[in-house]
């Protein structure tokens, strides 16, 4: 990595929180693999074109496990020797994914749709009773995914707020100190350890019990792996989904004609969800970073062994080489190979559950609140700073 010019700082400047950094479009054309500096002071390469991003996500020369080394570049705090699927390479990743994948088949996730619908209906009952204006984050986008994931794990309702607070702190890039992040991780580990012990002693009809009892050719998950998987589910099942629901609704409500189009044709919801996922900037790609395990020529740059690579998924999803009119929201886009759920062996295990929650939330709002609208101008929203997943503090709506 050359030092002729000072690398740009990550995150890149974002004038509009609902759009990718404008510099991504420039980089895609002029410098598709470019140096930058992370908030930790580490150097990294940002990759902006679709084909290059897809390659980094799937190529074994770019390691997730290397992020756990004590001196490795990183965006988020990563425990040394982490047993999370997020930070594993084959063969360890292959073994762990094989043990848990049966609980996340499309068929199994679809069996959860009625429960997701019931939770959504109850939350929207509360929103209707409170009357407008209402905060759509507090009434739906936050409690829906945290309730679903906690029920899957068998976490009692009374403890769900503790789970939310711990995971909010853990997903901090700069909003909380490293000490606060590690304290939250310790608190969550302690709680999950007690919960795992309780489920082992008294099995229940929940995902955590299924994972405890999971077997594959005599193999099973260790307690450390169960703890790490609990973390993984919280991150993907709560934060990512909340961010995607919020981003989707702001996009639909601030762009003329989109909400009206869906209101007129609810059958568009599945394709609309895919397009809103493509268009989303909620995740920002913070969790996608890898470390090169050997020298790699990539997009005209030489990435050296040991250097960090940040595949910019939000940029790849706006690449005109792959998507026609990429800056437009096309609710019935036919070809939509977006990378929002990743690609390759780290493709999101819970992608189908995320789709179900987005579909149910969107269709339910269309049916219950067809006149839904933003209660403030989009540029008046106040955004949470320094977090891995982008969303406003509140989303006031009226109907």
PyMOL commands that set and color helices and strands:
alter all, ss='L'
color gray80, all
select helices_A, chain A and resi 23-30+50-58+65-68+85-87+92-104+106-110+113-130+136-153+157-170+178-201+207-213+223-254+258-264+266-279+286-288+313-316+344-346+351-368+378-380
alter helices_A, ss='H'
color red, helices_A
select strands_A, chain A and resi 8-9+33-37+43-47+62-63+134-135+290-292+296-298+301-303+308-311+373-374+396-398
alter strands_A, ss='S'
color yellow, strands_A
deselect
rebuild
show_as cartoon
